[in-house]
Amino acid sequence: MRLKKMGLPALLLCSLRVFSQEGFPAEEIPAALKNRANAVIRKMERTVDMRANDNVILNIKKTVTILNKNGDEEAEMVLPYNKNNTIKYVKGVILNAFGKATSKFSLSNFTDHSAVSDFSLFEDDRVKHYAPNVLSYPYTLVCEYEVRSKQNLAIPDWYAGLDAGVAVAHSSYTFICKPEDKVRIKAYNYIGNPELSTTDKFKSQTWTVKNIPAFKPEPYAPDPDNYRTHIKIAPEEFNFYGYKGKYQNWDELGKWIYTELVKDRQTLTPAAVEEVKALVAGIENDKDKARKIYAYVQQKTRYISVQIGIGGNRPMPAAEVHQLSYGDCKALVNYTQSLLKAVGIPSWYCVVNAGDFKKNMETDFASMNQGNHIILCLPLKNDTTWLECTNQEIPFGFLGSFTDDRTVLACTGEAGKILKTPALTTPMNLQHRRAELSLDKEGNISGKLQTTFAGSQYDNCERMINQPLTEQLKMLKRTYDIDNINFSELKYQQDKGSKPITTESFDLSIQKYAAQTNNHLYLVLNAFNKKRSVPEVRNRKLPLFINRGYTDVDELIYHLPENINIELSPDDKVLKTEFGTYELHIKKEDKKLTYNRKFILNDGTYPAEKYADFADFISKVSSADQVKAIFKLDSAQK
């Protein structure tokens, strides 16, 4: 009964003492948790205390046993901080296999680093880093630390399980707030209900999971958020580094972002306004005006990360970007939007979760920490146009695989809007290759090759374009990984129209490409685009997820010299499955052999039991890509 009367701080203090005094010998770990594990989280308690919305306290207590060298990363501690997020203390101890302390550590044992990335000009963030130097396994790290934040708009999500190869014996998350606080909470893949506790001073909810075995990563797995236990929390009323607000949905959050973080950053100087008006003078069509302004922004500015001020969420003023000619994604979108506004073209500042792996905003749960990038949407009368403002080379109206086919939050003065970016479909994501090649009696091939890339494959050559020729040739050898291959007359061209295409063309030679035995040559017909098999997975647990579909078409024409005859050519092959199709056709004409290949991979999600069929399909494609034609040399050529 006495414990029930204790205040929350006393309870926390009591739990800290118990937590730090447990010995945790490695032999007590159940065998089921050691299976496939490199590390086992013995006990992890995460507490977020939000009773003061401008002083949110995050307390972490963690005990993890490292079973082998592959688990060392789980003992590392990386604690970011800045002037608004302060590390109050860190304390910890290292235990040997028997649970006996061998060393202690505190914040003084951490190294301190700037978190400024290579492409960042201004950034407030720094990190404290600690990695124990232990050579004997298993060992256990027991630690506790506290971080305080001056905002409660973005409460970090909690994940019960972390990485592949890490088992979890016990993990809990406690969220504390005032009794009157209105908070939206969404639990994912959590069985049961949280433990509730309420007094006249606080209310708390605790989610607990136990005995989660380690898992192996599975190829073609879906977004981990689909199967990992995690919790999202979004307070209705918030304080964001002195900016106060309230929201329950995307409409209200999008309006707040625009009115409080963006709107007052869009003032241009009179000279800049006159400059942009002169730029589009005589152009009647709004889309053509926008195209002109977009080209102007691309030529004038460059992308530099700037992560300072209001948690890195408020853009630089448009006038400042105009003067300095640089900015991050927020600043460049805000600047472009300001230029468009100056000539009467409306646009929307959009928050997106960017990356090659497509990830949506959750339409039924609004929260601040779901996006990582800003793009611009132009709701033109008959044609919604999307702009990526951080890339000086990307075509007007083309997003690419970084932000296509996902929901985004458009922030406006009236309300936020959940929109969907255009999808780059399987037929659009086309790589088309054609080569005219000559084979000689020594097995050497030479000729010309041209490849066009469209849709999500438009950027396949992006890292090579604008590089010096010597560097391009080095990179090309890594791309076309064939022994004895050499290139000349290399060219890249880009059509940046409504359906952008990149074209790569070059002359090539490959010495001794076709193997020679006695009076025969053995030629692998698919020289440039072989599909690799995917790993076999027994007892697969996760659905099969193909993030992006694409289409590859290859046409290779081999011209044969005199005194070489086709003795054997592969049969045509057609594979049709729900995952995609494969077609191989060989055509023989006197001294010419034409190899035609078409491979289509469909995107989609399939049940776990379908993975074996998918692996079989890809294995058959891989085998078909290795087929050889056999040529016989006339006796006079021996």
C-alpha positions in Angstrom: 0.0 0.0 0.0 2.9 2.3 0.7 4.1 2.2 -2.9 0.8 3.4 -4.2 1.2 6.6 -2.1 4.6 7.4 -3.4 4.9 10.2 -6.0 6.2 9.5 -9.5 9.7 10.8 -9.0 10.2 8.5 -6.0 8.9 5.6 -8.0 11.4 6.4 -10.8 14.2 6.7 -8.4 13.3 3.3 -6.9 13.2 1.7 -10.3 16.6 3.1 -11.2 18.2 1.5 -8.2 16.7 -1.9 -8.9 17.6 -1.6 -12.6 21.3 -0.8 -12.0 21.8 -3.5 -9.3 20.7 -6.5 -11.3 23.7 -8.7 -12.4 22.5 -10.1 -15.7 24.8 -13.1 -16.1 24.8 -14.2 -19.7 24.0 -17.8 -18.8 20.5 -16.7 -17.7 19.5 -15.8 -21.3 16.9 -18.4 -22.5 18.2 -20.5 -25.4 15.3 -19.3 -27.6 16.5 -15.7 -27.4 20.1 -16.7 -28.2 19.0 -18.4 -31.4 20.1 -16.3 -34.5 21.0 -13.5 -32.1 24.2 -11.4 -32.0 22.8 -9.4 -29.1 20.0 -9.6 -26.6 18.3 -6.6 -25.1 17.7 -7.9 -21.5 15.8 -5.0 -20.3 15.0 -1.6 -21.9 12.7 1.0 -20.3 11.9 4.2 -22.2 10.0 6.9 -20.4 8.7 10.2 -22.0 7.5 12.7 -19.4 5.6 15.5 -21.2 4.0 17.2 -18.2 5.8 20.4 -19.3 5.4 20.8 -23.0 8.5 23.0 -23.2 10.6 20.6 -21.2 10.0 17.1 -22.3 12.1 14.5 -20.4 13.3 11.4 -22.2 14.7 8.8 -19.9 16.3 5.6 -21.2 17.5 2.6 -19.2 19.0 -0.2 -21.2 20.7 -3.5 -20.5 22.0 -5.3 -23.6 24.2 -8.5 -23.7 26.6 -8.7 -26.7 27.0 -12.3 -27.7 29.6 -11.9 -30.5 31.5 -9.3 -32.5 28.6 -8.9 -34.9 26.5 -7.5 -32.0 29.0 -4.7 -31.0 26.9 -2.0 -32.6 24.2 -2.6 -30.1 26.5 -1.5 -27.3 27.4 1.7 -29.0 25.7 4.9 -27.9 25.1 7.8 -30.2 23.3 10.7 -28.5 22.4 13.8 -30.7 22.0 17.1 -29.0 21.8 20.8 -29.7 20.9 24.0 -27.9 17.2 22.9 -27.7 17.9 19.2 -26.8 20.2 18.7 -23.9 21.8 15.6 -22.5 21.4 15.9 -18.7 23.5 12.8 -17.7 24.8 9.4 -18.8 25.9 6.6 -16.5 26.7 3.0 -17.2 28.7 -0.1 -16.4 30.2 -2.9 -18.4 29.6 -6.4 -17.0 31.5 -9.6 -17.9 29.8 -12.9 -18.9 29.1 -13.6 -15.2 27.4 -10.3 -14.5 30.4 -8.8 -12.6 31.3 -5.1 -13.3 34.6 -4.6 -15.2 34.4 -0.9 -15.9 32.1 2.2 -15.6 31.5 5.1 -17.9 29.8 8.5 -17.9 29.3 11.4 -20.3 33.0 12.3 -19.8 33.9 9.0 -21.6 32.0 10.0 -24.8 33.6 11.6 -27.8 32.0 14.8 -29.1 31.5 15.3 -32.9 29.8 17.8 -35.1 26.8 16.3 -36.8 27.4 18.5 -39.9 27.2 16.4 -43.0 29.4 16.9 -46.0 26.8 18.9 -47.8 25.6 20.9 -44.8 26.7 24.6 -44.4 24.9 25.4 -41.1 23.8 22.8 -38.6 23.2 23.1 -34.9 23.4 19.4 -34.2 26.2 17.6 -32.5 26.5 14.0 -31.2 28.1 12.3 -28.2 29.5 8.9 -29.1 30.6 5.9 -26.9 31.7 2.5 -27.9 33.0 0.1 -25.2 36.4 -1.5 -25.9 35.7 -5.1 -24.9 37.3 -8.1 -26.6 35.8 -10.9 -24.6 32.3 -12.2 -25.3 29.7 -12.2 -24.1 29.6 -9.0 -22.2 26.8 -6.7 -21.0 26.3 -3.0 -21.1 24.0 -1.4 -18.5 23.3 2.3 -19.0 20.9 5.1 -18.2 20.7 8.5 -19.7 18.3 11.5 -19.8 17.7 14.0 -22.6 15.5 17.1 -22.3 13.8 18.8 -25.2 12.2 22.3 -25.4 9.3 21.0 -27.6 6.6 18.4 -27.7 5.4 18.7 -31.3 7.6 15.8 -32.5 7.5 13.0 -29.9 9.8 10.2 -31.3 8.1 7.0 -32.2 8.9 4.0 -30.0 9.9 0.6 -31.5 9.9 -2.5 -29.3 12.2 -4.5 -31.6 15.2 -2.9 -33.3 17.5 -4.6 -35.8 17.9 -8.0 -37.3 20.0 -10.3 -35.2 18.8 -8.6 -31.9 16.5 -10.4 -29.5 14.4 -8.6 -26.9 13.7 -10.1 -23.5 11.9 -7.1 -22.1 11.1 -3.7 -23.5 8.7 -1.1 -22.2 7.5 2.4 -23.1 5.9 4.8 -20.6 4.3 8.0 -21.7 3.5 10.5 -19.0 1.5 13.7 -19.3 -0.9 15.9 -17.3 -4.4 14.5 -16.7 -6.0 17.1 -18.8 -3.7 16.7 -21.8 -5.4 15.5 -25.0 -3.1 13.1 -26.8 -3.6 11.0 -29.9 -2.0 7.6 -29.8 -1.7 4.8 -32.3 -0.3 1.4 -31.6 1.0 -0.9 -34.4 1.3 -4.6 -34.1 0.7 -4.5 -30.3 -1.4 -7.1 -28.7 -3.5 -6.0 -25.8 -3.9 -2.6 -24.1 -1.4 -0.4 -22.2 -1.2 -0.3 -18.5 -2.9 2.9 -17.3 -2.2 4.9 -14.2 -3.8 8.2 -13.2 -3.5 10.6 -10.3 -4.5 14.3 -9.9 -1.0 15.2 -11.0 -0.2 12.9 -13.9 -1.5 10.1 -16.1 0.7 7.4 -17.6 0.4 4.6 -20.1 2.9 1.8 -20.4 3.3 -0.6 -23.3 5.4 -3.8 -22.6 6.7 -6.5 -24.9 8.6 -9.6 -23.9 10.6 -12.4 -25.5 10.9 -11.3 -29.1 13.3 -13.6 -30.8 16.0 -12.4 -33.2 15.1 -12.5 -36.8 17.2 -12.8 -40.0 16.7 -10.1 -42.6 14.7 -11.4 -45.5 15.2 -10.1 -49.1 12.3 -8.2 -50.7 10.8 -7.4 -47.3 8.2 -4.8 -46.8 8.5 -1.6 -44.8 9.5 -2.7 -41.3 6.7 -0.5 -39.9 4.3 -3.1 -41.3 5.4 -5.8 -38.9 7.4 -4.2 -36.0 5.7 -3.2 -32.8 5.7 0.6 -32.5 3.8 3.5 -31.0 3.1 6.9 -32.4 2.1 9.8 -30.1 0.9 13.2 -31.1 -0.2 15.8 -28.5 -3.1 18.0 -29.5 -1.6 21.2 -28.0 2.1 21.7 -28.4 5.0 24.0 -27.9 7.6 24.0 -30.6 10.6 26.0 -29.4 8.4 28.9 -28.3 5.8 28.5 -31.1 2.5 27.3 -29.8 -0.2 25.5 -31.7 -2.9 22.9 -31.7 -3.9 20.2 -34.2 -5.9 17.0 -34.4 -5.5 16.2 -38.1 -3.5 16.9 -41.2 -5.8 19.8 -42.1 -4.8 21.7 -39.0 -1.2 20.6 -39.0 -0.6 21.7 -42.6 -2.2 25.0 -42.0 0.0 25.6 -38.9 3.2 24.7 -40.8 2.4 27.2 -43.5 1.1 30.1 -41.4 3.7 29.8 -38.6 6.8 28.4 -40.3 6.6 29.4 -43.9 4.3 32.3 -44.7 6.4 35.1 -43.2 9.6 33.8 -45.0 8.2 34.6 -48.5 8.9 38.3 -48.8 11.1 39.3 -51.8 12.7 42.6 -52.4 11.0 44.9 -54.9 14.0 44.4 -57.2 13.6 40.6 -57.1 9.9 40.9 -57.9 10.6 43.1 -60.9 13.3 40.7 -62.0 11.0 37.6 -62.0 8.2 39.6 -63.7 10.5 40.6 -66.4 11.7 37.0 -66.8 8.2 35.8 -67.7 7.0 38.9 -69.6 5.2 37.9 -72.8 4.5 34.3 -71.7 0.8 33.7 -71.4 0.6 30.1 -70.2 1.1 29.6 -66.4 2.9 26.3 -66.9 5.3 27.9 -69.3 5.9 30.7 -66.8 6.5 28.2 -64.1 8.9 26.3 -66.4 10.9 29.5 -67.0 11.0 30.3 -63.3 12.1 26.8 -62.4 15.0 26.9 -64.9 16.0 30.3 -63.4 16.0 28.8 -59.9 18.1 25.8 -61.1 20.6 28.0 -62.7 20.8 30.5 -59.9 20.8 28.3 -56.8 22.6 25.3 -55.4 21.5 22.9 -52.6 23.2 23.2 -49.3 21.7 21.7 -46.1 20.9 24.3 -43.5 19.5 22.7 -40.3 19.2 25.6 -37.9 16.4 27.5 -36.3 13.1 26.1 -34.9 14.3 22.5 -35.0 15.5 22.8 -38.6 11.8 23.1 -39.8 11.6 26.7 -40.8 13.1 27.8 -44.2 15.5 30.6 -44.8 13.8 33.8 -45.9 13.2 33.9 -49.7 15.1 37.3 -49.9 18.1 35.7 -48.3 18.1 32.8 -50.7 17.8 35.3 -53.6 20.8 37.1 -52.3 23.0 34.1 -51.4 21.9 31.7 -54.1 21.8 28.6 -51.9 19.5 26.8 -49.6 18.2 23.5 -48.3 15.0 21.8 -49.6 12.8 24.0 -47.4 14.5 27.2 -48.5 14.6 26.4 -52.2 10.9 25.3 -52.2 10.0 28.4 -50.3 12.0 30.6 -52.7 10.5 29.0 -55.8 7.0 29.4 -54.3 7.7 33.0 -53.6 8.8 33.7 -57.1 5.7 32.0 -58.5 3.5 34.0 -56.1 5.1 37.2 -57.4 3.7 36.4 -60.9 0.3 35.2 -59.7 0.9 31.4 -59.8 -0.3 29.5 -56.8 1.7 26.5 -55.4 1.7 24.3 -52.3 4.6 23.6 -50.0 4.6 19.8 -49.5 6.1 17.6 -46.9 7.1 14.1 -48.1 8.8 11.0 -46.8 11.5 10.8 -49.5 13.7 7.9 -50.5 13.9 5.2 -53.1 11.8 2.9 -50.8 8.3 4.4 -51.1 6.8 5.4 -47.8 3.4 7.2 -47.3 2.2 9.7 -44.9 -0.4 7.9 -42.8 -3.7 9.4 -43.8 -5.5 8.6 -40.6 -2.8 9.8 -38.2 -1.3 13.2 -38.4 2.1 13.8 -36.8 5.0 16.1 -37.4 7.8 13.5 -37.7 6.5 11.5 -40.8 8.3 13.6 -43.5 12.0 14.2 -44.3 11.9 16.4 -47.4 10.0 19.3 -49.1 8.8 19.4 -52.7 6.5 21.9 -54.5 3.1 21.2 -56.1 1.5 23.5 -58.7 -2.2 23.0 -58.9 -2.5 24.4 -62.4 -6.0 24.5 -64.0 -5.7 21.4 -66.1 -2.4 19.9 -65.1 -1.1 19.4 -61.6 2.7 19.7 -61.8 5.3 18.7 -59.2 8.7 20.2 -58.8 11.9 18.9 -57.1 13.7 22.1 -56.2 17.0 20.8 -54.8 18.4 19.3 -58.0 19.9 21.6 -60.7 19.6 18.9 -63.4 16.2 17.3 -62.9 13.6 18.0 -65.6 10.7 20.4 -65.0 7.7 18.4 -63.7 9.6 15.2 -63.0 10.1 13.9 -59.5 11.9 10.6 -60.0 12.1 7.6 -57.8 13.0 9.7 -54.7 9.5 11.1 -54.2 7.1 9.4 -56.7 4.0 7.4 -55.9 3.4 8.3 -52.2 1.1 10.5 -50.1 2.4 13.9 -49.1 1.1 16.8 -46.9 0.4 20.0 -48.8 0.6 23.0 -46.4 -1.6 26.0 -47.3 -3.0 29.0 -45.5 -6.5 27.4 -45.6 -5.8 23.8 -44.6 -3.4 21.0 -45.0 -4.2 18.5 -47.8 -3.1 14.9 -48.3 -2.1 14.5 -51.9 -0.5 11.7 -53.9 2.5 12.2 -56.1 2.4 10.7 -59.6 3.6 7.1 -60.0 6.3 5.9 -62.3 4.8 2.7 -63.5 6.4 -0.6 -64.7 6.1 0.3 -68.5 7.4 3.8 -67.8 10.5 2.6 -66.0 12.1 1.5 -69.2 15.7 0.6 -70.0 16.2 -0.1 -73.7 19.5 -1.2 -75.0 20.6 -1.9 -78.6 24.0 -2.9 -79.8 25.6 -3.6 -83.1 28.6 -5.9 -82.4 31.1 -7.8 -84.5 32.6 -11.1 -83.5 36.0 -12.2 -84.9 37.5 -15.7 -85.0 39.6 -15.0 -81.9 36.5 -14.4 -79.8 36.9 -10.7 -79.6 33.8 -8.5 -80.0 33.6 -4.8 -80.8 30.9 -2.4 -81.9 28.5 0.3 -80.8 26.0 0.3 -77.9 23.2 2.7 -77.1 21.0 2.6 -74.0 18.0 4.8 -73.2 16.8 5.2 -69.6 13.3 6.5 -68.7 11.0 6.7 -65.7 12.6 5.6 -62.5 15.6 4.5 -64.6 16.2 8.0 -65.9 18.7 8.6 -63.1 20.7 5.4 -63.7 23.6 7.5 -65.1 23.2 10.5 -62.9 26.4 10.0 -61.0 28.4 9.8 -64.3 26.9 12.9 -66.0 29.0 16.1 -65.6 32.0 14.0 -64.5 35.4 14.4 -66.4 35.7 11.8 -69.2 38.5 9.9 -67.4 36.3 9.5 -64.3 33.3 8.5 -66.5 35.3 5.7 -68.1 36.4 4.4 -64.7 32.8 4.4 -63.5 31.6 2.8 -66.7 34.0 -0.2 -66.2 32.5 -0.7 -62.8 29.0 -0.6 -64.3 29.8 -2.9 -67.1 31.8 -5.4 -65.1 33.3 -7.5 -67.9 36.9 -8.6 -68.1 38.9 -6.8 -70.8 36.2 -4.3 -71.8 37.2 -0.9 -73.1 35.2 2.1 -74.2 35.6 5.1 -76.5 33.4 7.8 -78.0 31.3 8.0 -74.8 28.4 10.4 -74.8 25.5 11.2 -72.5 22.4 13.1 -73.7 19.3 14.0 -71.8 15.9 14.9 -73.2 14.2 16.8 -70.4 10.8 17.0 -72.0 7.5 15.8 -70.6 8.8 12.2 -70.7 12.5 12.5 -69.8 15.0 10.2 -71.3 18.7 9.8 -70.7 20.8 8.3 -73.6 24.1 6.6 -73.1 26.2 5.7 -76.2 29.7 4.5 -76.7 32.0 2.3 -78.8 33.3 -0.8 -77.1 35.7 -3.7 -77.4 36.1 -6.9 -75.3 39.1 -9.0 -75.9 38.6 -12.8 -75.8 35.0 -12.4 -74.7 33.9 -15.7 -76.5 35.8 -18.7 -75.1 37.6 -20.8 -77.6 38.2 -24.5 -77.5 39.7 -26.3 -80.4 37.7 -25.1 -83.4 34.7 -23.8 -81.5 33.7 -20.4 -80.0 31.3 -20.2 -77.1 29.5 -16.9 -76.9 27.3 -15.8 -73.9 24.8 -13.7 -75.9 23.6 -11.5 -73.0 26.8 -9.6 -72.5 25.5 -6.6 -70.5 22.3 -7.2 -68.5 22.3 -10.5 -66.6 19.8 -11.0 -63.8 21.2 -12.4 -60.6 19.3 -15.1 -58.6 17.7 -14.1 -55.3 18.6 -16.0 -52.1 16.5 -18.9 -51.2 14.6 -18.4 -47.9 13.2 -21.3 -45.9 10.2 -20.8 -43.6 9.8 -17.2 -44.8 7.9 -15.0 -42.3 7.4 -11.7 -44.1 5.4 -10.9 -47.2 7.2 -10.6 -50.5 7.4 -6.9 -51.4 8.6 -5.6 -54.8 9.0 -1.9 -54.2 9.3 -0.9 -57.9 8.5 -2.5 -61.2 10.5 -1.9 -64.3 11.0 -3.1 -67.9 14.3 -4.0 -69.6 14.6 -4.5 -73.3 17.9 -5.7 -74.9 18.6 -6.1 -78.6 22.1 -7.3 -79.4 23.0 -7.9 -83.1 26.2 -10.0 -83.6 27.8 -9.8 -87.0 29.9 -12.9 -87.8 33.0 -13.1 -90.0 33.6 -15.4 -92.8 34.6 -19.0 -92.0 32.5 -19.0 -88.8 29.3 -20.8 -88.8 26.5 -21.1 -86.2 26.5 -24.6 -84.9 24.1 -24.2 -82.1 21.9 -21.3 -80.9 19.6 -21.4 -77.8 15.9 -22.0 -78.1 13.5 -19.2 -77.6 12.1 -19.0 -74.1 9.0 -17.4 -72.6 8.2 -17.2 -68.9 4.9 -15.7 -67.6 4.2 -15.3 -63.9 2.3 -13.0 -61.6 5.6 -11.3 -60.7 6.6 -10.5 -64.3 7.5 -12.0 -67.6 10.6 -12.9 -69.5 11.0 -13.3 -73.3 14.1 -14.5 -75.1 14.1 -14.7 -78.9 17.0 -15.7 -81.2 17.1 -14.9 -84.9 19.7 -16.4 -87.3 20.3 -14.8 -90.7 23.4 -16.1 -92.6 26.2 -14.2 -90.9 24.1 -12.4 -88.3 22.6 -13.5 -85.1 20.1 -11.3 -83.2 19.5 -11.7 -79.5 16.2 -10.1 -78.2 15.4 -10.1 -74.5 12.6 -8.5 -72.6 12.3 -8.7 -68.8 9.4 -7.2 -66.9 9.2 -7.1 -63.1 5.9 -6.1 -61.5 5.7 -4.2 -58.3 3.4 -5.4 -55.5 2.9 -7.3 -52.3 2.5 -11.0 -52.2 2.0 -13.6 -49.4 5.1 -15.0 -47.8 4.5 -18.5 -49.3 4.8 -16.9 -52.8 8.5 -16.1 -52.3 9.5 -19.6 -53.4 7.7 -19.1 -56.7 9.3 -15.7 -57.1 12.8 -17.1 -56.4 12.2 -19.9 -58.9 11.1 -17.3 -61.6 14.2 -15.2 -61.0 16.4 -18.3 -61.0 15.0 -19.3 -64.4 15.6 -15.8 -65.7 19.2 -15.9 -64.4 19.8 -19.2 -66.1 18.3 -18.0 -69.4 20.6 -15.0 -69.2 23.6 -17.3 -69.3 22.7 -19.1 -72.5 25.5 -19.5 -75.1 25.7 -19.8 -78.9 28.3 -22.1 -80.3 30.2 -21.3 -83.4 32.4 -23.6 -85.5 35.5 -22.4 -87.2 36.1 -23.8 -90.7 39.0 -26.2 -90.8 41.0 -23.6 -92.7 40.9 -21.4 -89.6 42.2 -23.9 -87.1 
